[in-house]
Amino acid sequence: MSQQVVLTGIKPTGTPHLGNLVGAIQPAIDLSQDNDKRAFYFIADYHALTGLKDAQLLRDYTKQVAAAWIALGLDPTRVVFYRQSDVPEVFELNWILACFAPKGLMNRAHAYKAIVQHNEDNGESDVDAGVNMGLYTYPILMAADILLMQTRWVPVGGDQVQHVEIARDIAQYFNRQYQRAVFTLPEAMIDEHGAVIPGLDGRKMSKSYNNTIPIFGTSDELRKRVFRIATDSSRPGEPKDPETSTIFQLFRLVATTEQTLAFRQQFLAGIAWKDAKEQLFAVLDQLLTAPRERYRDLMSDPVAISDVFRYGAQEARDLAQETMRHVRLAIGQNLL
Ligand code: TRP
């Protein structure tokens, strides 16, 4: 049986942090080890462009994200790892799919609706203020990414499920119109421990809350960050509730079961916050020591990353061109 395609896009809009690592990077790398599946992971740089117009930043984030995934264990000979903008077929398909995407479907997309809502709440006379067409048609480009590679599974966070459903809808409109299964129907795949990963202040770890733990700083920087985690005022010796502690929640995401059980006991026995932080720092530091070095090497050797992208784009384009042959034939672009 041929392998099912699993594909996901990574928007290069920030420096990778611990939330990205446990929420997306690690699960995706684990999934790529599954022999029943063929993994396609790519840097969605043209999706980033809808909001990120600073060339230097886009360049930096693209390199950082690629280096992070490789440093953390993505094997570019096993995963087709590429940059969206290196696959022109994506943009050809984007137009074709746009012709199958009802405008109303875009109006109902959450990200767009949230901006409209924000404008309304702020008494803005133009409800579309701040919306460019790239943002508005973002789900179509995403559908092109997905359908081009005949994707079956799309690992994403909860906020992207609707986009995958839109891709599936568009695929169905197309297949139905031409009475043939040109596109595989994709489905979102949500990691079951898609639990919210808390940041320094206890809210979801997110760049926009400025509460992240960056993964590729120095050991010293890591320690400082960990020591900034908010705690309550309970004193050493007082029992502490592991379930409400950010320190414990982060610890369990990166430690072994035995370590976690022992840590829990220490909480109940009244560990001092500073000792708890020291232990969290220790597991994180150990986990990140080797990747940190690989990351530094990759970042100082941009040729290595561009080589990976070049190789990945070739593989991706092979499949993309095959899909496009079927698409062009279906819509009647062939003259014979
Ligand atoms: N929109 C996704 C995000 O913001 C990134 C993305 C772009 C994507 N194209 C994709 C994810 C295709 C899955 C499949 O995270």
Residues whose N, C-alpha, C, O or C-beta is under 5 A from the ligand:
A	BS01	LIG	L7 T8 G9 I10 K11 A44 H47 M142 D145 V154
